[in-house]
Amino acid sequence: MNKYFYTGIILLLTFIFISTSLYAADFEAGVESAILVDYETGQVLFEKNANEVLPPASITKIMTLLLAMEEIEKGTINLDDKISISKHAQSMGGSQIFLAADTRVEVEDLLEAVTVASANDASVAIAEAIGGTYSNFVGQMNERAAELGMENTNFVNSTGLPTEHGEHYSTARDISIMARELIKHPKVLKWASIWHDILQLPNRKADLTNTNKLINKYPGMDGLKTGHTQEAGFCLAATAKRENMRLISVVLKAETEQEREEVTSRLLDYGFNAFIKEKVVEQGSKVQNINIADGKKTTTTAEAARDLYVVIKRGSKNTMEREIKLKDGLSAPIKKGEVLGQEAIIQDGKVLAAVDLLATEDIAKANIFVRLWRGFLNWIGSLIGKFIN
């Protein structure tokens, strides 16, 4: 009996030690560069050399897909539109579905081929249809990257095929930014979740098999984009969702396909196991007694513009602090819905997230006589205060 009792104690202590080590120690990723981000909040949960400039290989196609989905959202193109395949698109090497020049293929089929099979020819066909010319589209890619704040990225093609002098580059952080933007389009995740499909092209059938084998292996994974060239190594921008948390991981320059899968799986496991998402501010929750000295009303309230979530390490909830920061020089007139400041959540001196505080009412400016009278009363009050002290 004693033997089993002590064995149980040892096993329990071992489990606690392993769990504590997992959550307390920094995660190690055995690749050149990696990042782990919470999709909803944008919080970075782990990073390693996340700003290192590297060739992104076919992860580039995330931007190709993003521009296409944004044009579809605008209504400038439709999924059932058919576009002409050029000789340039047909000539693409690497991963392809062997599109034939002078045929016409539906936009949705091309986008599925890009997402699932990383088809270079389909990527170029989409680029030419959206940009008018291929070079115009590449320019649009760089413009959108700049708009998103991708500070260390430069595209020279829509495919990720290697360039002679390394002019085509990005970083794990920048890739996570464009991946986060692309995931706003659920249709892409439906394509990215397909393991196998057959497209009926005008001249033949195209057999698609997902280049991301973790789709069949990792629970909750539904995207996003693989990449591989000799220069770039094995890369993967992945996303998975469990319960109320969706994570995005980026792994660059793994030495083998197996390594990129293993590091991606461990990175996502770390995120799901070590962190928890908490709603810390309710939409509409009030902040009272905001001073508007020159208003007809001298105080007002503000309310949170939306629900605010943060991602924190398990067991660290009590270390969070709230900070209300109002705009400098708030003065009437105030319009209902105007941003008066922010409520921030701080942990270990770092702002995890913040939400705008909106005025709950209109406040007109007090007339000159009211303001003079208030000034006089404040002056009298200050004199009395000095006399008493």
RASUL-V668488 format. One record per pair of residues at least 4 apart in sequence whose ideal C-beta (glycine too) atoms are under 8 Angstrom apart, sorted by sequence separation. I is the first residue (numbers start at 1). J is the second residue. D is the distance in Angstrom with one decimal. If there is no record, write none. Layout:
I;J;D, I;J;D
//
This chain:
1;5;6.3, 2;6;6.3, 3;7;6.3, 4;8;6.3, 5;9;6.6, 6;10;6.4, 7;11;6.4, 8;12;6.2, 9;13;6.3, 10;14;6.3, 11;15;6.4, 12;16;6.5, 13;17;6.2, 14;18;6.4, 15;19;6.1, 16;20;6.0, 17;21;6.2, 18;22;6.4, 19;23;6.5, 20;24;5.5, 21;25;5.4, 38;42;6.8, 56;60;5.2, 60;64;6.9, 61;65;6.0, 62;66;6.2, 63;67;6.4, 64;68;6.5, 65;69;6.1, 66;70;6.3, 67;71;6.5, 68;72;6.5, 69;73;6.3, 70;74;6.5, 72;76;7.8, 77;81;5.4, 85;89;5.2, 86;90;7.0, 87;91;6.2, 88;92;7.8, 92;96;5.7, 99;103;6.9, 105;109;5.5, 106;110;7.1, 107;111;6.2, 108;112;6.2, 109;113;6.3, 110;114;6.5, 111;115;6.2, 112;116;5.7, 113;117;5.4, 114;118;6.8, 119;123;6.4, 120;124;6.5, 121;125;6.4, 122;126;6.4, 123;127;6.3, 124;128;6.3, 125;129;6.5, 126;130;6.3, 127;131;5.7, 128;132;7.5, 131;135;7.6, 132;136;5.2, 133;137;7.2, 134;138;6.6, 135;139;6.6, 136;140;6.6, 137;141;6.6, 138;142;6.9, 139;143;6.3, 140;144;6.2, 141;145;6.4, 142;146;6.5, 143;147;6.5, 144;148;6.3, 146;150;7.0, 157;161;5.9, 163;167;5.0, 170;174;4.9, 171;175;6.8, 172;176;6.4, 173;177;6.8, 174;178;6.8, 175;179;6.0, 176;180;6.2, 177;181;6.7, 178;182;6.3, 179;183;6.5, 180;184;7.9, 185;189;8.0, 186;190;6.6, 187;191;6.7, 188;192;6.0, 189;193;6.2, 190;194;7.5, 201;205;6.7, 213;217;6.3, 214;218;4.3, 217;221;7.8, 228;232;6.7, 229;233;7.9, 241;245;6.9, 255;259;5.3, 256;260;7.3, 257;261;6.5, 258;262;6.1, 259;263;6.1, 260;264;6.0, 261;265;6.2, 262;266;6.3, 263;267;6.0, 264;268;6.4, 265;269;6.1, 266;270;6.3, 267;271;6.8, 268;272;6.2, 269;273;5.7, 270;274;5.5, 271;275;5.7, 281;285;5.9, 304;308;6.6, 312;316;5.1, 316;320;7.6, 326;330;6.1, 330;334;7.5, 334;338;5.7, 346;350;6.7, 359;363;7.5, 366;370;4.0, 367;371;7.2, 368;372;6.2, 369;373;6.3, 370;374;6.4, 371;375;6.4, 372;376;6.4, 373;377;6.5, 374;378;6.3, 375;379;6.4, 376;380;6.4, 377;381;6.2, 378;382;6.4, 379;383;6.6, 380;384;6.4, 381;385;6.3, 382;386;6.6, 383;387;6.4, 384;388;6.3, 385;389;6.3, 29;34;4.2, 37;42;6.4, 38;43;4.7, 71;76;4.7, 72;77;5.8, 85;90;6.1, 105;110;5.7, 114;119;5.6, 128;133;6.8, 131;136;3.8, 132;137;7.9, 145;150;4.0, 163;168;4.6, 170;175;5.6, 183;188;7.2, 200;205;5.8, 201;206;5.4, 210;215;5.2, 227;232;6.0, 228;233;7.2, 241;246;4.2, 254;259;4.1, 292;297;6.7, 293;298;6.2, 295;300;7.4, 312;317;6.3, 346;351;5.6, 347;352;5.5, 366;371;5.3, 37;43;6.9, 44;50;7.6, 71;77;5.1, 72;78;6.7, 99;105;6.6, 113;119;4.0, 128;134;5.4, 131;137;2.8, 157;163;7.5, 162;168;7.5, 182;188;5.8, 183;189;6.6, 199;205;6.8, 210;216;7.9, 215;221;5.8, 228;234;5.1, 240;246;7.2, 241;247;7.7, 254;260;3.7, 292;298;6.1, 334;340;7.5, 345;351;7.2, 346;352;6.9, 37;44;5.5, 38;45;6.3, 72;79;6.4, 127;134;5.6, 130;137;5.7, 131;138;7.5, 156;163;5.6, 198;205;5.4, 199;206;4.3, 214;221;5.3, 215;222;7.3, 227;234;7.7, 228;235;6.7, 239;246;6.3, 240;247;6.0, 291;298;6.7, 292;299;6.7, 344;351;5.1, 345;352;4.8, 36;44;7.2, 37;45;6.8, 114;122;5.0, 131;139;7.6, 145;153;4.8, 160;168;7.2, 198;206;6.9, 226;234;7.9, 227;235;3.8, 239;247;6.8, 291;299;5.9, 292;300;5.7, 312;320;6.8, 344;352;8.0, 345;353;5.3, 366;374;7.6, 27;36;7.9, 35;44;6.4, 36;45;4.6, 68;77;7.6, 90;99;5.6, 110;119;7.7, 113;122;4.1, 114;123;5.1, 128;137;6.9, 131;140;5.9, 198;207;5.7, 199;208;6.4, 212;221;7.8, 226;235;6.8, 227;236;7.2, 239;248;4.9, 251;260;5.2, 254;263;6.2, 290;299;6.3, 344;353;7.3, 345;354;7.1, 36;46;4.1, 89;99;5.9, 90;100;6.4, 124;134;6.6, 127;137;3.9, 130;140;7.4, 145;155;6.9, 198;208;7.0, 226;236;5.3, 227;237;7.9, 238;248;7.3, 239;249;7.6, 289;299;5.2, 290;300;5.2, 310;320;7.3, 330;340;6.3, 344;354;4.1, 35;46;6.9, 36;47;7.4, 90;101;4.3, 111;122;7.6, 127;138;7.4, 142;153;7.7, 156;167;5.1, 157;168;6.4, 196;207;7.8, 197;208;4.7, 212;223;7.6, 225;236;7.5, 237;248;7.1, 238;249;5.0, 288;299;7.9, 290;301;6.6, 343;354;6.6, 34;46;7.2, 35;47;4.6, 89;101;7.4, 110;122;4.3, 114;126;6.7, 142;154;6.6, 156;168;4.5, 196;208;6.6, 212;224;7.6, 225;237;5.0, 237;249;7.4, 238;250;7.8, 251;263;5.1, 289;301;7.7, 290;302;5.8, 327;339;7.3, 342;354;4.6, 343;355;5.4, 34;47;7.1, 35;48;7.5, 109;122;8.0, 142;155;5.5, 154;167;6.3, 155;168;6.2, 196;209;5.3, 212;225;7.4, 224;237;5.0, 236;249;7.7, 237;250;4.9, 238;251;7.7, 251;264;5.2, 288;301;5.3, 327;340;6.1, 342;355;6.5, 34;48;4.8, 85;99;4.6, 87;101;4.5, 141;155;4.4, 154;168;6.6, 194;208;7.2, 195;209;7.2, 196;210;7.2, 212;226;5.1, 223;237;8.0, 224;238;6.0, 236;250;7.5, 287;301;6.4, 326;340;5.9, 327;341;5.3, 342;356;5.8, 343;357;5.9, 33;48;6.2, 34;49;7.7, 35;50;4.4, 85;100;6.4, 86;101;6.3, 110;125;5.6, 111;126;6.7, 154;169;5.7, 155;170;8.0, 195;210;5.2, 211;226;4.3, 223;238;6.8, 224;239;5.1, 235;250;7.8, 236;251;5.1, 249;264;5.4, 286;301;5.0, 287;302;4.8, 326;341;3.7, 341;356;7.8, 342;357;6.1, 33;49;4.3, 34;50;7.3, 85;101;5.5, 97;113;4.9, 110;126;5.3, 153;169;6.8, 154;170;7.8, 194;210;6.3, 223;239;4.6, 235;251;6.5, 251;267;7.0, 286;302;7.2, 287;303;7.4, 325;341;5.4, 341;357;4.9, 29;46;7.4, 31;48;7.6, 32;49;6.4, 33;50;6.3, 85;102;6.8, 105;122;7.9, 138;155;5.7, 141;158;6.8, 152;169;7.5, 153;170;4.2, 221;238;6.2, 222;239;6.6, 235;252;5.0, 286;303;5.4, 324;341;6.5, 325;342;5.5, 339;356;4.9, 340;357;5.2, 84;102;7.0, 85;103;5.2, 138;156;6.3, 152;170;6.9, 153;171;6.9, 192;210;7.7, 221;239;7.1, 222;240;7.0, 235;253;6.9, 236;254;7.8, 249;267;4.6, 285;303;6.5, 324;342;7.8, 325;343;8.0, 339;357;7.0, 340;358;7.0, 27;46;5.1, 29;48;5.1, 33;52;4.9, 84;103;7.6, 85;104;7.2, 107;126;7.2, 138;157;6.4, 152;171;4.6, 221;240;4.2, 222;241;6.9, 233;252;7.2, 234;253;7.7, 235;254;7.1, 249;268;5.5, 284;303;5.0, 285;304;4.9, 324;343;5.5, 325;344;6.5, 339;358;6.2, 340;359;5.5, 26;46;7.7, 32;52;6.9, 84;104;5.5, 85;105;6.2, 97;117;6.3, 99;119;7.9, 105;125;7.0, 138;158;6.6, 150;170;7.1, 192;212;7.3, 195;215;5.8, 218;238;7.8, 220;240;4.1, 232;252;7.3, 233;253;3.9, 234;254;4.2, 283;303;7.9, 284;304;6.3, 323;343;7.3, 324;344;8.0, 338;358;6.8, 339;359;8.0, 33;54;6.0, 83;104;6.5, 137;158;6.2, 152;173;7.6, 153;174;4.5, 195;216;5.7, 219;240;7.4, 220;241;5.1, 232;253;6.6, 233;254;5.6, 234;255;7.1, 247;268;5.7, 283;304;5.6, 322;343;6.4, 323;344;4.7, 337;358;5.3, 338;359;4.6, 32;54;6.7, 82;104;4.1, 83;105;6.6, 95;117;6.2, 97;119;4.6, 99;121;4.5, 107;129;7.4, 152;174;5.7, 193;215;6.3, 214;236;7.7, 218;240;6.1, 220;242;4.7, 233;255;6.3, 234;256;6.1, 249;271;7.5, 282;304;6.6, 283;305;7.1, 322;344;7.3, 323;345;8.0, 336;358;7.9, 337;359;6.3, 82;105;6.4, 95;118;4.4, 96;119;5.3, 98;121;7.2, 99;122;6.6, 151;174;7.1, 192;215;7.4, 219;242;7.2, 234;257;5.2, 281;304;4.9, 283;306;5.0, 322;345;6.3, 323;346;5.7, 336;359;5.5, 82;106;5.5, 83;107;6.3, 95;119;5.8, 96;120;5.2, 97;121;6.4, 134;158;7.5, 150;174;3.9, 212;236;6.8, 214;238;6.4, 224;248;7.6, 236;260;4.8, 247;271;4.6, 283;307;4.8, 321;345;7.5, 322;346;7.5, 335;359;6.6, 336;360;6.6, 81;106;7.0, 82;107;7.6, 95;120;5.7, 96;121;4.4, 97;122;6.0, 234;259;6.7, 235;260;6.7, 236;261;7.4, 247;272;6.9, 282;307;6.2, 320;345;5.7, 321;346;4.7, 334;359;5.1, 336;361;5.5, 80;106;5.9, 81;107;5.0, 94;120;4.9, 96;122;7.6, 99;125;6.4, 212;238;7.1, 234;260;4.2, 238;264;5.0, 245;271;7.7, 281;307;6.8, 320;346;7.1, 321;347;7.2, 336;362;5.1, 79;106;7.2, 80;107;7.2, 83;110;7.3, 93;120;6.9, 150;177;5.5, 245;272;6.8, 281;308;3.8, 320;347;5.1, 334;361;7.7, 335;362;5.9, 79;107;5.3, 80;108;6.7, 92;120;3.9, 149;177;6.4, 150;178;6.4, 236;264;5.3, 240;268;5.4, 279;307;5.7, 280;308;5.6, 319;347;5.6, 334;362;6.6, 78;107;6.8, 79;108;4.0, 92;121;4.4, 145;174;7.1, 148;177;5.3, 193;222;4.4, 228;257;7.4, 279;308;7.1, 280;309;7.0, 319;348;6.9, 333;362;7.3, 334;363;4.2, 77;107;6.0, 148;178;6.1, 192;222;6.0, 193;223;7.1, 238;268;6.9, 242;272;5.4, 245;275;7.6, 279;309;5.3, 280;310;5.5, 333;363;6.5, 90;121;6.2, 92;123;7.7, 127;158;4.2, 192;223;3.6, 278;309;6.6, 316;347;7.0, 326;357;7.7, 332;363;5.1, 333;364;5.5, 79;111;7.6, 89;121;5.0, 92;124;5.5, 126;158;7.5, 192;224;5.6, 240;272;7.9, 245;277;5.0, 277;309;5.5, 278;310;5.8, 320;352;7.5, 332;364;6.2, 333;365;5.2, 89;122;7.7, 145;178;7.1, 148;181;6.1, 189;222;4.8, 192;225;7.5, 244;277;5.6, 277;310;7.4, 278;311;7.8, 324;357;7.4, 332;365;3.9, 124;158;6.2, 189;223;5.2, 226;260;7.9, 277;311;5.1, 278;312;6.4, 300;334;6.8, 305;339;7.9, 331;365;7.6, 332;366;7.0, 72;107;7.6, 89;124;4.1, 123;158;4.9, 124;159;6.7, 188;223;7.0, 189;224;7.8, 276;311;7.2, 308;343;7.4, 310;345;5.2, 312;347;6.5, 85;121;7.6, 88;124;6.3, 89;125;4.2, 123;159;5.0, 188;224;7.7, 275;311;5.1, 276;312;6.4, 290;326;6.4, 295;331;7.7, 296;332;7.1, 58;95;6.9, 275;312;6.6, 276;313;7.8, 287;324;5.9, 294;331;5.3, 295;332;3.6, 308;345;7.0, 310;347;7.9, 86;124;7.6, 275;313;5.9, 276;314;5.3, 292;330;6.0, 293;331;7.4, 294;332;5.2, 295;333;7.6, 302;340;4.7, 68;107;7.5, 86;125;7.0, 89;128;6.6, 120;159;4.4, 274;313;5.9, 275;314;6.8, 278;317;6.6, 291;330;7.3, 292;331;6.9, 295;334;6.6, 302;341;6.9, 304;343;6.4, 85;125;5.3, 88;128;7.3, 183;223;7.1, 274;314;6.4, 280;320;7.0, 290;330;7.1, 292;332;5.5, 312;352;7.2, 120;161;6.6, 183;224;7.3, 311;352;7.7, 69;111;8.0, 83;125;6.2, 86;128;5.8, 182;224;7.1, 280;322;7.8, 292;334;6.1, 310;352;4.5, 68;111;6.0, 83;126;7.6, 310;353;4.9, 213;257;7.7, 217;261;7.4, 309;353;7.1, 83;128;7.9, 84;129;7.9, 179;224;5.7, 308;353;5.8, 65;111;6.6, 83;129;4.2, 88;134;6.6, 179;225;7.6, 218;264;7.6, 308;354;7.5, 214;261;5.6, 218;265;5.6, 221;268;7.7, 308;355;4.2, 213;261;6.5, 217;265;7.7, 65;114;6.2, 306;355;6.1, 64;114;6.5, 65;115;6.4, 189;239;7.5, 214;264;6.4, 218;268;6.8, 290;340;6.1, 305;355;5.8, 306;356;8.0, 214;265;6.8, 290;341;7.9, 304;355;5.1, 305;356;4.3, 77;129;6.9, 304;356;7.7, 305;357;7.3, 61;114;5.4, 77;130;6.9, 304;357;6.5, 305;358;5.2, 61;115;7.8, 287;341;8.0, 303;357;6.9, 304;358;7.8, 302;357;3.8, 303;358;5.7, 183;239;6.1, 287;343;6.9, 302;358;5.9, 61;118;6.5, 302;359;5.8, 303;360;5.4, 68;126;5.4, 179;237;4.9, 302;360;6.4, 64;123;5.1, 71;130;5.5, 300;359;6.4, 301;360;5.0, 58;118;4.7, 179;239;6.8, 300;360;6.8, 301;361;7.7, 176;237;7.4, 300;361;6.1, 58;120;7.9, 61;123;5.5, 64;126;6.3, 68;130;6.2, 175;237;5.4, 281;343;5.9, 64;127;6.3, 67;130;6.1, 183;246;7.4, 300;363;5.8, 281;345;7.6, 297;361;7.9, 94;159;7.2, 166;231;7.7, 183;248;7.3, 280;345;5.3, 245;311;7.3, 297;363;5.3, 92;159;6.7, 94;161;6.0, 160;227;5.8, 162;229;5.0, 296;363;6.3, 93;161;7.4, 161;229;7.3, 162;230;7.5, 180;248;5.9, 295;363;4.2, 296;364;4.9, 92;161;7.7, 160;229;7.3, 162;231;5.1, 179;248;5.2, 295;364;6.9, 296;365;7.2, 67;137;7.3, 162;232;7.4, 287;357;5.7, 295;365;6.3, 296;366;5.0, 179;250;7.0, 292;363;5.6, 294;365;5.8, 295;366;6.1, 160;232;7.6, 176;248;5.4, 294;366;5.8, 67;140;5.9, 115;188;6.2, 280;353;7.8, 67;141;6.6, 176;250;5.2, 281;355;5.4, 286;360;7.4, 296;370;7.6, 116;191;6.0, 175;250;4.8, 115;191;4.0, 116;192;7.2, 298;374;7.8, 64;141;7.3, 67;144;6.2, 111;188;7.9, 115;192;5.2, 175;252;7.7, 294;371;5.8, 63;141;4.9, 66;144;6.9, 116;194;5.2, 172;250;4.3, 112;191;4.8, 115;194;7.9, 172;251;7.7, 111;191;6.7, 172;252;5.4, 63;144;6.6, 116;197;6.6, 293;374;7.4, 63;145;6.7, 112;194;7.1, 112;197;6.9, 113;199;6.5, 112;199;7.0, 117;206;7.9, 109;199;5.0, 117;208;4.5, 63;155;6.6, 109;201;7.4, 116;208;4.6, 117;209;6.7, 113;206;6.7, 116;209;7.5, 117;210;7.4, 118;211;5.1, 64;158;4.5, 116;210;5.1, 117;211;6.5, 60;155;6.5, 63;158;7.7, 64;159;7.8, 113;208;6.2, 116;211;7.5, 105;201;6.2, 112;208;7.0, 60;157;7.2, 61;158;7.0, 105;202;6.8, 60;158;6.8, 61;159;6.8, 103;201;7.1, 104;202;6.7, 53;152;5.5, 60;159;6.4, 61;160;6.5, 103;202;4.2, 60;160;3.5, 103;203;6.0, 51;152;6.0, 58;159;6.8, 59;160;6.4, 100;201;7.6, 58;160;4.3, 97;199;7.0, 99;201;7.1, 100;202;7.0, 57;160;4.5, 100;203;4.8, 56;160;5.8, 97;201;7.2, 100;204;7.9, 55;160;7.6, 57;162;7.9, 98;204;7.2, 55;162;6.5, 118;225;7.4, 60;168;7.3, 98;206;7.1, 118;226;6.4, 97;206;4.1, 118;227;7.8, 60;170;7.5, 115;225;7.4, 55;166;6.8, 59;170;7.4, 97;208;7.3, 56;168;7.6, 66;178;6.0, 73;185;7.4, 55;168;6.3, 56;169;7.1, 62;175;6.9, 69;182;7.0, 55;169;5.9, 56;170;4.3, 54;169;6.4, 55;170;8.0, 63;178;5.5, 66;181;5.8, 53;169;4.8, 54;170;7.1, 59;175;5.7, 62;178;5.1, 66;182;4.7, 69;185;4.1, 95;211;7.2, 53;170;7.4, 54;171;6.8, 62;179;5.7, 65;182;5.9, 53;171;5.9, 54;172;7.9, 69;187;7.1, 52;171;6.1, 56;175;6.2, 66;185;7.8, 69;188;6.4, 51;171;5.2, 52;172;7.4, 62;182;5.4, 50;171;6.4, 51;172;7.9, 50;172;4.5, 51;173;5.7, 49;172;7.3, 50;173;4.2, 65;188;5.9, 48;172;8.0, 47;172;7.2, 47;173;7.1, 50;176;7.9, 44;173;7.9, 35;172;4.3, 33;171;7.1, 34;172;5.9, 35;173;5.7, 42;180;6.7, 33;172;4.6, 37;176;4.7, 35;175;7.9, 35;176;5.1, 39;180;5.9, 37;180;6.7, 39;183;6.2, 58;211;7.9, 65;225;8.0, 62;224;6.8, 62;225;5.2, 61;225;5.9, 59;225;5.2, 58;225;6.6, 59;226;7.4, 60;227;7.3, 58;226;6.3, 59;227;4.1, 58;227;4.0, 57;227;3.1, 58;228;7.1, 56;227;6.0, 57;228;5.5, 57;229;4.7, 55;229;6.6, 57;231;8.0, 57;232;3.8, 62;237;6.3, 55;231;5.0, 56;232;6.5, 59;235;5.3, 55;232;4.0, 58;235;7.8, 59;236;7.7, 54;232;6.7, 57;235;5.3, 59;237;5.1, 56;235;6.5, 59;250;7.8, 56;252;7.3, 54;252;5.1, 54;253;5.8, 39;239;6.9, 52;252;7.9, 32;233;7.2, 45;247;7.5, 40;245;7.8, 40;246;6.7, 38;245;6.8, 39;246;4.0, 38;246;7.5, 39;247;6.6, 38;247;6.1, 39;248;5.6, 37;247;7.0, 38;248;7.8, 36;247;6.3, 37;248;4.7, 36;248;7.4, 37;249;7.7, 36;249;5.0, 35;249;7.1, 34;249;7.1, 35;250;5.0, 34;250;6.3, 33;250;7.8, 34;251;5.0, 33;251;7.8, 34;252;6.9, 33;252;4.3, 31;251;5.3, 32;252;5.8, 33;253;6.3, 31;252;6.6, 32;253;3.5, 46;267;6.7, 29;251;7.1, 31;253;6.0, 32;254;7.8, 31;254;4.7, 31;255;8.0, 46;270;6.7, 45;270;7.8, 46;271;7.3, 45;271;5.3, 31;259;6.8, 30;259;7.2, 31;260;7.2, 34;263;6.7, 45;274;8.0, 45;275;5.9, 36;267;5.2, 31;263;5.3, 36;268;7.4, 30;263;6.3, 34;267;6.3, 38;271;7.6, 29;263;5.3, 36;270;7.1, 36;271;5.2, 41;277;7.9, 29;266;7.5, 38;275;7.7, 40;277;7.5, 29;267;6.1, 27;266;7.6, 38;277;7.2, 27;267;6.9, 27;270;4.6, 27;274;7.9, 22;270;7.4, 23;273;7.7, 22;273;6.6, 23;274;4.8, 22;274;6.3, 45;311;6.5, 43;310;7.1, 41;309;5.8, 43;311;5.0, 40;309;6.0, 41;310;6.4, 41;311;5.8, 38;311;4.6, 23;313;6.1, 23;314;6.2, 23;315;7.3, 43;352;6.3, 43;353;7.1, 41;352;7.6, 41;353;5.5
//
